[in-house]
Amino acid sequence: MSENNHPINEVLQTTMSKVKEMVDANTVVGQPITTQDGVTLIPVSRLSFGFATGGSDFGKVQPKGFGGGSGAGVSVIPMAFLIVKDGNVRMLPVAPPPGDTISRVVDLVPDMFDRVTGYIDKKSAGETGEEVL
């Protein structure tokens, strides 16, 4: 039996076609949702998937037997919404806050940096009499 006609090819093709049905670009970046007040929400998800296929030939004489199987799994986790309003885009995370202290500190660093920078700018503008935007 040639490699192209082997039953494992059919099992593999069936598995891949089912994975393609489950996973597409709309699974990661969802269809936009427009509200009555003109706000557009675009869901963003994290997607991971895996599949396995295997088989074995049985018997020494023709016709040989074949046993095979396959499996696939998909995990879709909502991560955020892109919010489009009046030409501005914001990202609203929907994931729960990190569980450990180190992760929370790492997540807070950008916000703390913005606040410290704003405070320094405000303080230096106050000394020079300039207005900070």
N, CA, C and O atoms as CSV, one atom per row, in Angstrom:
chain,resi,resn,atom,element,x,y,z
A,1,MET,N,N,0.854,-1.174,0.000
A,1,MET,CA,C,0.000,0.000,0.000
A,1,MET,C,C,0.896,1.231,0.000
A,1,MET,O,O,1.793,1.342,0.835
A,2,SER,N,N,0.665,2.145,-0.914
A,2,SER,CA,C,1.495,3.345,-0.974
A,2,SER,C,C,1.140,4.289,0.171
A,2,SER,O,O,0.064,4.191,0.761
A,3,GLU,N,N,2.047,5.189,0.471
A,3,GLU,CA,C,1.815,6.137,1.568
A,3,GLU,C,C,0.604,7.026,1.300
A,3,GLU,O,O,-0.104,7.403,2.234
A,4,ASN,N,N,0.357,7.365,0.025
A,4,ASN,CA,C,-0.766,8.240,-0.308
A,4,ASN,C,C,-2.116,7.559,-0.100
A,4,ASN,O,O,-3.110,8.240,0.152
A,5,ASN,N,N,-2.172,6.234,-0.199
A,5,ASN,CA,C,-3.427,5.508,-0.051
A,5,ASN,C,C,-3.607,4.912,1.338
A,5,ASN,O,O,-4.578,4.193,1.571
A,6,HIS,N,N,-2.719,5.186,2.243
A,6,HIS,CA,C,-2.776,4.608,3.582
A,6,HIS,C,C,-3.970,5.183,4.343
A,6,HIS,O,O,-4.252,6.377,4.236
A,7,PRO,N,N,-4.678,4.343,5.116
A,7,PRO,CA,C,-5.854,4.836,5.860
A,7,PRO,C,C,-5.552,5.961,6.849
A,7,PRO,O,O,-6.445,6.747,7.164
A,8,ILE,N,N,-4.332,6.058,7.341
A,8,ILE,CA,C,-3.999,7.136,8.288
A,8,ILE,C,C,-4.168,8.501,7.639
A,8,ILE,O,O,-4.485,9.476,8.319
A,9,ASN,N,N,-3.957,8.579,6.313
A,9,ASN,CA,C,-4.145,9.851,5.608
A,9,ASN,C,C,-5.593,10.321,5.704
A,9,ASN,O,O,-5.847,11.511,5.887
A,10,GLU,N,N,-6.532,9.406,5.583
A,10,GLU,CA,C,-7.949,9.766,5.683
A,10,GLU,C,C,-8.287,10.232,7.102
A,10,GLU,O,O,-9.024,11.201,7.284
A,11,VAL,N,N,-7.744,9.534,8.105
A,11,VAL,CA,C,-7.976,9.929,9.491
A,11,VAL,C,C,-7.409,11.325,9.732
A,11,VAL,O,O,-8.067,12.160,10.352
A,12,LEU,N,N,-6.207,11.583,9.252
A,12,LEU,CA,C,-5.560,12.882,9.426
A,12,LEU,C,C,-6.333,13.984,8.708
A,12,LEU,O,O,-6.519,15.066,9.265
A,13,GLN,N,N,-6.780,13.728,7.496
A,13,GLN,CA,C,-7.541,14.734,6.750
A,13,GLN,C,C,-8.867,15.062,7.443
A,13,GLN,O,O,-9.275,16.223,7.487
A,14,THR,N,N,-9.530,14.052,7.977
A,14,THR,CA,C,-10.779,14.286,8.700
A,14,THR,C,C,-10.525,15.131,9.941
A,14,THR,O,O,-11.282,16.058,10.231
A,15,THR,N,N,-9.460,14.812,10.674
A,15,THR,CA,C,-9.129,15.577,11.876
A,15,THR,C,C,-8.852,17.031,11.528
A,15,THR,O,O,-9.380,17.932,12.179
A,16,MET,N,N,-8.039,17.270,10.522
A,16,MET,CA,C,-7.694,18.642,10.139
A,16,MET,C,C,-8.912,19.411,9.643
A,16,MET,O,O,-9.029,20.605,9.917
A,17,SER,N,N,-9.819,18.764,8.924
A,17,SER,CA,C,-11.011,19.487,8.455
A,17,SER,C,C,-11.888,19.887,9.637
A,17,SER,O,O,-12.492,20.960,9.627
A,18,LYS,N,N,-11.962,19.033,10.653
A,18,LYS,CA,C,-12.757,19.380,11.843
A,18,LYS,C,C,-12.098,20.510,12.634
A,18,LYS,O,O,-12.789,21.380,13.163
A,19,VAL,N,N,-10.765,20.502,12.716
A,19,VAL,CA,C,-10.060,21.597,13.392
A,19,VAL,C,C,-10.307,22.905,12.642
A,19,VAL,O,O,-10.537,23.938,13.271
A,20,LYS,N,N,-10.264,22.879,11.321
A,20,LYS,CA,C,-10.523,24.082,10.521
A,20,LYS,C,C,-11.937,24.610,10.749
A,20,LYS,O,O,-12.155,25.822,10.728
A,21,GLU,N,N,-12.899,23.713,10.965
A,21,GLU,CA,C,-14.262,24.152,11.256
A,21,GLU,C,C,-14.340,24.872,12.592
A,21,GLU,O,O,-15.105,25.824,12.745
A,22,MET,N,N,-13.545,24.417,13.566
A,22,MET,CA,C,-13.594,25.006,14.909
A,22,MET,C,C,-12.810,26.304,15.017
A,22,MET,O,O,-13.154,27.170,15.822
A,23,VAL,N,N,-11.767,26.449,14.219
A,23,VAL,CA,C,-10.836,27.567,14.383
A,23,VAL,C,C,-10.832,28.406,13.112
A,23,VAL,O,O,-10.543,27.900,12.028
A,24,ASP,N,N,-11.156,29.694,13.247
A,24,ASP,CA,C,-10.978,30.632,12.145
A,24,ASP,C,C,-10.646,31.997,12.728
A,24,ASP,O,O,-10.620,32.170,13.946
A,25,ALA,N,N,-10.392,32.959,11.862
A,25,ALA,CA,C,-9.975,34.290,12.329
A,25,ALA,C,C,-11.044,34.950,13.194
A,25,ALA,O,O,-10.712,35.728,14.088
A,26,ASN,N,N,-12.319,34.655,12.946
A,26,ASN,CA,C,-13.394,35.253,13.740
A,26,ASN,C,C,-13.427,34.713,15.162
A,26,ASN,O,O,-14.101,35.281,16.022
A,27,THR,N,N,-12.713,33.632,15.421
A,27,THR,CA,C,-12.646,33.109,16.777
A,27,THR,C,C,-11.707,33.963,17.622
A,27,THR,O,O,-11.946,34.135,18.818
A,28,VAL,N,N,-10.647,34.500,17.028
A,28,VAL,CA,C,-9.678,35.323,17.756
A,28,VAL,C,C,-10.168,36.760,17.855
A,28,VAL,O,O,-10.257,37.308,18.954
A,29,VAL,N,N,-10.481,37.367,16.738
A,29,VAL,CA,C,-11.049,38.720,16.709
A,29,VAL,C,C,-12.480,38.556,16.219
A,29,VAL,O,O,-12.717,38.286,15.042
A,30,GLY,N,N,-13.429,38.722,17.130
A,30,GLY,CA,C,-14.833,38.444,16.837
A,30,GLY,C,C,-15.492,39.487,15.953
A,30,GLY,O,O,-14.896,40.504,15.597
A,31,GLN,N,N,-16.723,39.206,15.616
A,31,GLN,CA,C,-17.513,40.132,14.806
A,31,GLN,C,C,-17.820,41.389,15.626
A,31,GLN,O,O,-18.176,41.285,16.800
A,32,PRO,N,N,-17.688,42.568,15.025
A,32,PRO,CA,C,-17.996,43.814,15.743
A,32,PRO,C,C,-19.471,43.879,16.147
A,32,PRO,O,O,-20.356,43.433,15.417
A,33,ILE,N,N,-19.700,44.442,17.315
A,33,ILE,CA,C,-21.047,44.636,17.838
A,33,ILE,C,C,-21.243,46.145,17.990
A,33,ILE,O,O,-20.491,46.796,18.716
A,34,THR,N,N,-22.238,46.699,17.317
A,34,THR,CA,C,-22.493,48.137,17.397
A,34,THR,C,C,-23.721,48.375,18.265
A,34,THR,O,O,-24.782,47.795,18.038
A,35,THR,N,N,-23.557,49.237,19.259
A,35,THR,CA,C,-24.658,49.555,20.161
A,35,THR,C,C,-25.492,50.697,19.588
A,35,THR,O,O,-25.106,51.309,18.593
A,36,GLN,N,N,-26.636,50.986,20.212
A,36,GLN,CA,C,-27.529,52.034,19.728
A,36,GLN,C,C,-26.910,53.421,19.826
A,36,GLN,O,O,-27.258,54.310,19.049
A,37,ASP,N,N,-25.985,53.616,20.786
A,37,ASP,CA,C,-25.371,54.937,20.924
A,37,ASP,C,C,-24.099,55.094,20.090
A,37,ASP,O,O,-23.343,56.043,20.296
A,38,GLY,N,N,-23.853,54.178,19.153
A,38,GLY,CA,C,-22.749,54.324,18.221
A,38,GLY,C,C,-21.410,53.775,18.687
A,38,GLY,O,O,-20.396,54.006,18.030
A,39,VAL,N,N,-21.379,53.060,19.793
A,39,VAL,CA,C,-20.145,52.452,20.290
A,39,VAL,C,C,-20.005,51.079,19.642
A,39,VAL,O,O,-20.963,50.308,19.594
A,40,THR,N,N,-18.812,50.780,19.145
A,40,THR,CA,C,-18.549,49.478,18.546
A,40,THR,C,C,-17.656,48.673,19.478
A,40,THR,O,O,-16.603,49.144,19.909
A,41,LEU,N,N,-18.087,47.451,19.786
A,41,LEU,CA,C,-17.325,46.539,20.632
A,41,LEU,C,C,-16.820,45.394,19.763
A,41,LEU,O,O,-17.585,44.780,19.020
A,42,ILE,N,N,-15.510,45.111,19.866
A,42,ILE,CA,C,-14.913,44.022,19.109
A,42,ILE,C,C,-14.285,43.058,20.107
A,42,ILE,O,O,-13.297,43.406,20.753
A,43,PRO,N,N,-14.839,41.841,20.248
A,43,PRO,CA,C,-14.265,40.892,21.192
A,43,PRO,C,C,-12.935,40.326,20.699
A,43,PRO,O,O,-12.767,40.052,19.510
A,44,VAL,N,N,-11.994,40.153,21.627
A,44,VAL,CA,C,-10.680,39.579,21.321
A,44,VAL,C,C,-10.473,38.405,22.271
A,44,VAL,O,O,-10.643,38.545,23.482
A,45,SER,N,N,-10.110,37.252,21.726
A,45,SER,CA,C,-9.936,36.046,22.531
A,45,SER,C,C,-8.567,35.429,22.277
A,45,SER,O,O,-7.933,35.660,21.247
A,46,ARG,N,N,-8.132,34.629,23.261
A,46,ARG,CA,C,-6.916,33.834,23.082
A,46,ARG,C,C,-7.372,32.439,22.694
A,46,ARG,O,O,-8.294,31.880,23.289
A,47,LEU,N,N,-6.719,31.896,21.699
A,47,LEU,CA,C,-7.110,30.611,21.152
A,47,LEU,C,C,-5.937,29.658,21.201
A,47,LEU,O,O,-4.829,30.014,20.800
A,48,SER,N,N,-6.167,28.458,21.685
A,48,SER,CA,C,-5.142,27.425,21.602
A,48,SER,C,C,-5.832,26.129,21.201
A,48,SER,O,O,-6.960,25.852,21.611
A,49,PHE,N,N,-5.144,25.355,20.404
A,49,PHE,CA,C,-5.730,24.098,19.965
A,49,PHE,C,C,-4.635,23.071,19.757
A,49,PHE,O,O,-3.462,23.412,19.599
A,50,GLY,N,N,-5.027,21.838,19.758
A,50,GLY,CA,C,-4.092,20.754,19.510
A,50,GLY,C,C,-4.830,19.568,18.948
A,50,GLY,O,O,-6.042,19.429,19.117
A,51,PHE,N,N,-4.089,18.718,18.281
A,51,PHE,CA,C,-4.699,17.511,17.758
A,51,PHE,C,C,-3.651,16.410,17.715
A,51,PHE,O,O,-2.449,16.672,17.694
A,52,ALA,N,N,-4.129,15.183,17.704
A,52,ALA,CA,C,-3.252,14.019,17.620
A,52,ALA,C,C,-3.924,12.976,16.745
A,52,ALA,O,O,-5.140,12.794,16.788
A,53,THR,N,N,-3.120,12.306,15.960
A,53,THR,CA,C,-3.610,11.241,15.095
A,53,THR,C,C,-2.613,10.096,15.158
A,53,THR,O,O,-1.403,10.318,15.193
A,54,GLY,N,N,-3.118,8.893,15.172
A,54,GLY,CA,C,-2.219,7.736,15.192
A,54,GLY,C,C,-2.919,6.507,14.667
A,54,GLY,O,O,-4.147,6.461,14.591
A,55,GLY,N,N,-2.140,5.522,14.308
A,55,GLY,CA,C,-2.731,4.298,13.787
A,55,GLY,C,C,-1.695,3.202,13.705
A,55,GLY,O,O,-0.502,3.426,13.905
A,56,SER,N,N,-2.184,2.000,13.403
A,56,SER,CA,C,-1.299,0.849,13.313
A,56,SER,C,C,-1.878,-0.161,12.329
A,56,SER,O,O,-3.093,-0.343,12.245
A,57,ASP,N,N,-0.992,-0.808,11.591
A,57,ASP,CA,C,-1.388,-1.898,10.702
A,57,ASP,C,C,-1.364,-3.204,11.496
A,57,ASP,O,O,-0.495,-3.403,12.344
A,58,PHE,N,N,-2.332,-4.104,11.214
A,58,PHE,CA,C,-2.406,-5.384,11.893
A,58,PHE,C,C,-2.365,-6.510,10.869
A,58,PHE,O,O,-2.914,-6.381,9.774
A,59,GLY,N,N,-1.732,-7.580,11.216
A,59,GLY,CA,C,-1.712,-8.768,10.369
A,59,GLY,C,C,-0.517,-8.788,9.441
A,59,GLY,O,O,0.058,-7.758,9.090
A,60,LYS,N,N,-0.165,-10.016,9.056
A,60,LYS,CA,C,0.996,-10.191,8.171
A,60,LYS,C,C,0.577,-10.547,6.750
A,60,LYS,O,O,1.380,-10.427,5.825
A,61,VAL,N,N,-0.646,-10.975,6.564
A,61,VAL,CA,C,-1.084,-11.388,5.232
A,61,VAL,C,C,-2.184,-10.441,4.758
A,61,VAL,O,O,-2.826,-9.759,5.557
A,62,GLN,N,N,-2.385,-10.416,3.434
A,62,GLN,CA,C,-3.410,-9.560,2.844
A,62,GLN,C,C,-4.782,-10.155,3.089
A,62,GLN,O,O,-4.864,-11.383,3.078
A,63,PRO,N,N,-5.836,-9.452,3.301
A,63,PRO,CA,C,-5.829,-8.013,3.532
A,63,PRO,C,C,-5.422,-7.706,4.969
A,63,PRO,O,O,-5.900,-8.331,5.916
A,64,LYS,N,N,-4.534,-6.733,5.107
A,64,LYS,CA,C,-4.093,-6.304,6.428
A,64,LYS,C,C,-5.170,-5.446,7.071
A,64,LYS,O,O,-5.939,-4.778,6.381
A,65,GLY,N,N,-5.218,-5.467,8.373
A,65,GLY,CA,C,-6.168,-4.629,9.090
A,65,GLY,C,C,-5.505,-3.319,9.494
A,65,GLY,O,O,-4.280,-3.218,9.550
A,66,PHE,N,N,-6.323,-2.332,9.770
A,66,PHE,CA,C,-5.812,-1.036,10.208
A,66,PHE,C,C,-6.679,-0.547,11.358
A,66,PHE,O,O,-7.905,-0.649,11.319
A,67,GLY,N,N,-6.034,-0.026,12.360
A,67,GLY,CA,C,-6.745,0.606,13.468
A,67,GLY,C,C,-6.164,1.994,13.667
A,67,GLY,O,O,-4.945,2.160,13.716
A,68,GLY,N,N,-7.009,2.967,13.780
A,68,GLY,CA,C,-6.505,4.333,13.937
A,68,GLY,C,C,-7.491,5.187,14.699
A,68,GLY,O,O,-8.652,4.823,14.884
A,69,GLY,N,N,-7.007,6.320,15.132
A,69,GLY,CA,C,-7.862,7.247,15.850
A,69,GLY,C,C,-7.266,8.638,15.853
A,69,GLY,O,O,-6.092,8.839,15.539
A,70,SER,N,N,-8.101,9.586,16.213
A,70,SER,CA,C,-7.615,10.956,16.279
A,70,SER,C,C,-8.436,11.706,17.321
A,70,SER,O,O,-9.519,11.275,17.718
A,71,GLY,N,N,-7.902,12.814,17.742
A,71,GLY,CA,C,-8.594,13.668,18.695
A,71,GLY,C,C,-8.136,15.098,18.535
A,71,GLY,O,O,-7.021,15.361,18.087
A,72,ALA,N,N,-8.997,16.011,18.901
A,72,ALA,CA,C,-8.654,17.431,18.805
A,72,ALA,C,C,-9.319,18.168,19.949
A,72,ALA,O,O,-10.362,17.758,20.458
A,73,GLY,N,N,-8.698,19.256,20.338
A,73,GLY,CA,C,-9.261,20.095,21.388
A,73,GLY,C,C,-8.993,21.552,21.102
A,73,GLY,O,O,-7.959,21.908,20.537
A,74,VAL,N,N,-9.940,22.398,21.497
A,74,VAL,CA,C,-9.813,23.835,21.286
A,74,VAL,C,C,-10.165,24.542,22.584
A,74,VAL,O,O,-11.125,24.178,23.263
A,75,SER,N,N,-9.382,25.549,22.920
A,75,SER,CA,C,-9.661,26.371,24.092
A,75,SER,C,C,-9.763,27.827,23.637
A,75,SER,O,O,-8.822,28.363,23.052
A,76,VAL,N,N,-10.894,28.460,23.903
A,76,VAL,CA,C,-11.104,29.867,23.566
A,76,VAL,C,C,-11.325,30.621,24.874
A,76,VAL,O,O,-12.273,30.338,25.607
A,77,ILE,N,N,-10.444,31.583,25.165
A,77,ILE,CA,C,-10.527,32.354,26.404
A,77,ILE,C,C,-10.726,33.823,26.054
A,77,ILE,O,O,-9.859,34.422,25.418
A,78,PRO,N,N,-11.854,34.420,26.457
A,78,PRO,CA,C,-12.059,35.853,26.205
A,78,PRO,C,C,-10.973,36.663,26.919
A,78,PRO,O,O,-10.701,36.436,28.098
A,79,MET,N,N,-10.363,37.595,26.211
A,79,MET,CA,C,-9.272,38.386,26.785
A,79,MET,C,C,-9.632,39.865,26.953
A,79,MET,O,O,-9.290,40.480,27.963
A,80,ALA,N,N,-10.323,40.433,25.958
A,80,ALA,CA,C,-10.580,41.878,26.011
A,80,ALA,C,C,-11.644,42.255,24.981
A,80,ALA,O,O,-12.053,41.452,24.142
A,81,PHE,N,N,-12.069,43.504,25.084
A,81,PHE,CA,C,-12.913,44.116,24.060
A,81,PHE,C,C,-12.191,45.357,23.562
A,81,PHE,O,O,-11.668,46.138,24.357
A,82,LEU,N,N,-12.162,45.539,22.254
A,82,LEU,CA,C,-11.727,46.808,21.680
A,82,LEU,C,C,-12.985,47.671,21.616
A,82,LEU,O,O,-14.005,47.251,21.070
A,83,ILE,N,N,-12.907,48.868,22.173
A,83,ILE,CA,C,-14.054,49.768,22.213
A,83,ILE,C,C,-13.752,50.943,21.298
A,83,ILE,O,O,-12.799,51.689,21.522
A,84,VAL,N,N,-14.570,51.101,20.265
A,84,VAL,CA,C,-14.387,52.180,19.300
A,84,VAL,C,C,-15.521,53.171,19.500
A,84,VAL,O,O,-16.693,52.834,19.335
A,85,LYS,N,N,-15.154,54.414,19.863
A,85,LYS,CA,C,-16.165,55.452,20.088
A,85,LYS,C,C,-15.603,56.783,19.625
A,85,LYS,O,O,-14.526,57.188,20.061
A,86,ASP,N,N,-16.307,57.452,18.762
A,86,ASP,CA,C,-15.918,58.769,18.247
A,86,ASP,C,C,-14.504,58.765,17.675
A,86,ASP,O,O,-13.760,59.729,17.861
A,87,GLY,N,N,-14.128,57.702,16.988
A,87,GLY,CA,C,-12.809,57.621,16.367
A,87,GLY,C,C,-11.691,57.227,17.310
A,87,GLY,O,O,-10.548,57.090,16.874
A,88,ASN,N,N,-11.981,57.042,18.579
A,88,ASN,CA,C,-10.978,56.618,19.561
A,88,ASN,C,C,-11.146,55.132,19.852
A,88,ASN,O,O,-12.263,54.618,19.898
A,89,VAL,N,N,-10.024,54.455,20.046
A,89,VAL,CA,C,-10.039,53.022,20.338
A,89,VAL,C,C,-9.405,52.793,21.699
A,89,VAL,O,O,-8.306,53.271,21.979
A,90,ARG,N,N,-10.123,52.048,22.545
A,90,ARG,CA,C,-9.597,51.652,23.859
A,90,ARG,C,C,-9.695,50.147,23.970
A,90,ARG,O,O,-10.505,49.508,23.300
A,91,MET,N,N,-8.851,49.590,24.832
A,91,MET,CA,C,-8.921,48.158,25.075
A,91,MET,C,C,-9.359,47.927,26.513
A,91,MET,O,O,-8.754,48.451,27.448
A,92,LEU,N,N,-10.410,47.142,26.681
A,92,LEU,CA,C,-10.936,46.826,28.004
A,92,LEU,C,C,-10.680,45.356,28.288
A,92,LEU,O,O,-11.378,44.495,27.754
A,93,PRO,N,N,-9.681,45.051,29.127
A,93,PRO,CA,C,-9.396,43.638,29.441
A,93,PRO,C,C,-10.541,43.029,30.241
A,93,PRO,O,O,-11.159,43.704,31.065
A,94,VAL,N,N,-10.818,41.763,29.998
A,94,VAL,CA,C,-11.866,41.076,30.740
A,94,VAL,C,C,-11.312,39.921,31.564
A,94,VAL,O,O,-12.056,39.257,32.285
A,95,ALA,N,N,-10.020,39.683,31.461
A,95,ALA,CA,C,-9.404,38.595,32.220
A,95,ALA,C,C,-9.368,38.963,33.693
A,95,ALA,O,O,-9.232,40.137,34.037
A,96,PRO,N,N,-9.489,37.971,34.565
A,96,PRO,CA,C,-9.402,38.266,35.991
A,96,PRO,C,C,-8.002,38.764,36.347
A,96,PRO,O,O,-7.042,38.469,35.636
A,97,PRO,N,N,-7.880,39.506,37.430
A,97,PRO,CA,C,-6.562,39.995,37.806
A,97,PRO,C,C,-5.624,38.830,38.123
A,97,PRO,O,O,-6.075,37.759,38.530
A,98,PRO,N,N,-4.333,39.037,37.937
A,98,PRO,CA,C,-3.366,37.972,38.216
A,98,PRO,C,C,-3.474,37.514,39.663
A,98,PRO,O,O,-3.839,38.291,40.546
A,99,GLY,N,N,-3.158,36.260,39.895
A,99,GLY,CA,C,-3.327,35.675,41.204
A,99,GLY,C,C,-2.218,35.955,42.195
A,99,GLY,O,O,-2.472,35.987,43.399
A,100,ASP,N,N,-1.003,36.157,41.730
A,100,ASP,CA,C,0.074,36.336,42.692
A,100,ASP,C,C,0.553,37.784,42.724
A,100,ASP,O,O,0.277,38.562,41.811
A,101,THR,N,N,1.257,38.124,43.762
A,101,THR,CA,C,1.684,39.503,44.001
A,101,THR,C,C,2.617,40.007,42.912
A,101,THR,O,O,2.481,41.145,42.463
A,102,ILE,N,N,3.546,39.194,42.488
A,102,ILE,CA,C,4.520,39.626,41.470
A,102,ILE,C,C,3.800,39.981,40.173
A,102,ILE,O,O,4.117,40.995,39.551
A,103,SER,N,N,2.846,39.168,39.760
A,103,SER,CA,C,2.102,39.457,38.528
A,103,SER,C,C,1.319,40.759,38.653
A,103,SER,O,O,1.248,41.535,37.701
A,104,ARG,N,N,0.727,41.001,39.832
A,104,ARG,CA,C,-0.019,42.252,40.031
A,104,ARG,C,C,0.908,43.457,39.946
A,104,ARG,O,O,0.546,44.476,39.358
A,105,VAL,N,N,2.101,43.349,40.527
A,105,VAL,CA,C,3.070,44.453,40.477
A,105,VAL,C,C,3.483,44.709,39.035
A,105,VAL,O,O,3.537,45.861,38.604
A,106,VAL,N,N,3.775,43.656,38.286
A,106,VAL,CA,C,4.168,43.817,36.883
A,106,VAL,C,C,3.049,44.475,36.092
A,106,VAL,O,O,3.316,45.331,35.249
A,107,ASP,N,N,1.792,44.091,36.348
A,107,ASP,CA,C,0.664,44.706,35.641
A,107,ASP,C,C,0.477,46.175,36.014
A,107,ASP,O,O,-0.012,46.955,35.198
A,108,LEU,N,N,0.855,46.564,37.231
A,108,LEU,CA,C,0.668,47.944,37.686
A,108,LEU,C,C,1.787,48.889,37.245
A,108,LEU,O,O,1.614,50.106,37.306
A,109,VAL,N,N,2.924,48.358,36.803
A,109,VAL,CA,C,4.073,49.204,36.454
A,109,VAL,C,C,3.721,50.270,35.410
A,109,VAL,O,O,4.060,51.433,35.626
A,110,PRO,N,N,3.054,49.941,34.280
A,110,PRO,CA,C,2.744,51.004,33.306
A,110,PRO,C,C,1.886,52.119,33.902
A,110,PRO,O,O,2.132,53.294,33.633
A,111,ASP,N,N,0.881,51.765,34.711
A,111,ASP,CA,C,0.019,52.771,35.323
A,111,ASP,C,C,0.806,53.637,36.306
A,111,ASP,O,O,0.639,54.856,36.334
A,112,MET,N,N,1.666,53.006,37.113
A,112,MET,CA,C,2.489,53.763,38.066
A,112,MET,C,C,3.441,54.696,37.323
A,112,MET,O,O,3.656,55.833,37.744
A,113,PHE,N,N,4.009,54.215,36.220
A,113,PHE,CA,C,4.930,55.038,35.430
A,113,PHE,C,C,4.203,56.276,34.897
A,113,PHE,O,O,4.734,57.385,34.958
A,114,ASP,N,N,2.990,56.083,34.376
A,114,ASP,CA,C,2.204,57.216,33.860
A,114,ASP,C,C,1.901,58.223,34.971
A,114,ASP,O,O,1.990,59.432,34.757
A,115,ARG,N,N,1.547,57.731,36.143
A,115,ARG,CA,C,1.225,58.630,37.254
A,115,ARG,C,C,2.453,59.406,37.725
A,115,ARG,O,O,2.367,60.607,37.978
A,116,VAL,N,N,3.592,58.727,37.842
A,116,VAL,CA,C,4.818,59.403,38.286
A,116,VAL,C,C,5.242,60.435,37.248
A,116,VAL,O,O,5.620,61.552,37.599
A,117,THR,N,N,5.179,60.065,35.975
A,117,THR,CA,C,5.543,60.998,34.910
A,117,THR,C,C,4.624,62.218,34.934
A,117,THR,O,O,5.087,63.351,34.798
A,118,GLY,N,N,3.309,61.984,35.110
A,118,GLY,CA,C,2.363,63.102,35.190
A,118,GLY,C,C,2.647,63.992,36.384
A,118,GLY,O,O,2.555,65.215,36.281
A,119,TYR,N,N,2.994,63.390,37.528
A,119,TYR,CA,C,3.305,64.167,38.725
A,119,TYR,C,C,4.556,65.018,38.517
A,119,TYR,O,O,4.598,66.186,38.905
A,120,ILE,N,N,5.577,64.416,37.898
A,120,ILE,CA,C,6.824,65.162,37.649
A,120,ILE,C,C,6.563,66.297,36.669
A,120,ILE,O,O,7.052,67.411,36.862
A,121,ASP,N,N,5.793,66.019,35.618
A,121,ASP,CA,C,5.472,67.069,34.640
A,121,ASP,C,C,4.690,68.202,35.297
A,121,ASP,O,O,4.952,69.375,35.030
A,122,LYS,N,N,3.732,67.859,36.154
A,122,LYS,CA,C,2.918,68.855,36.829
A,122,LYS,C,C,3.778,69.702,37.771
A,122,LYS,O,O,3.637,70.923,37.839
A,123,LYS,N,N,4.670,69.023,38.493
A,123,LYS,CA,C,5.530,69.720,39.442
A,123,LYS,C,C,6.484,70.657,38.713
A,123,LYS,O,O,6.665,71.799,39.135
A,124,SER,N,N,7.101,70.191,37.621
A,124,SER,CA,C,8.042,71.039,36.887
A,124,SER,C,C,7.313,72.187,36.183
A,124,SER,O,O,7.879,73.270,36.041
A,125,ALA,N,N,6.089,71.976,35.746
A,125,ALA,CA,C,5.323,73.040,35.120
A,125,ALA,C,C,4.943,74.083,36.155
A,125,ALA,O,O,4.914,75.277,35.856
A,126,GLY,N,N,4.652,73.640,37.371
A,126,GLY,CA,C,4.314,74.574,38.441
A,126,GLY,C,C,5.474,75.470,38.796
A,126,GLY,O,O,5.279,76.633,39.149
A,127,GLU,N,N,6.686,74.939,38.707
A,127,GLU,CA,C,7.896,75.713,39.029
A,127,GLU,C,C,8.193,76.746,37.950
A,127,GLU,O,O,8.680,77.839,38.237
A,128,THR,N,N,7.888,76.380,36.686
A,128,THR,CA,C,8.197,77.296,35.569
A,128,THR,C,C,7.012,78.170,35.214
A,128,THR,O,O,7.169,79.144,34.479
A,129,GLY,N,N,5.806,77.841,35.728
A,129,GLY,CA,C,4.627,78.635,35.430
A,129,GLY,C,C,3.960,78.241,34.121
A,129,GLY,O,O,3.016,78.904,33.692
A,130,GLU,N,N,4.433,77.168,33.472
A,130,GLU,CA,C,3.832,76.704,32.219
A,130,GLU,C,C,2.654,75.807,32.520
A,130,GLU,O,O,2.570,75.199,33.587
A,131,GLU,N,N,1.739,75.732,31.558
A,131,GLU,CA,C,0.585,74.843,31.712
A,131,GLU,C,C,0.906,73.501,31.059
A,131,GLU,O,O,1.426,73.445,29.944
A,132,VAL,N,N,0.588,72.426,31.771
A,132,VAL,CA,C,0.813,71.083,31.256
A,132,VAL,C,C,-0.487,70.550,30.682
A,132,VAL,O,O,-1.534,70.643,31.322
A,133,LEU,N,N,-0.430,69.997,29.485
A,133,LEU,CA,C,-1.631,69.453,28.853
A,133,LEU,C,C,-1.804,68.002,29.189
A,133,LEU,O,O,-2.765,67.375,28.743
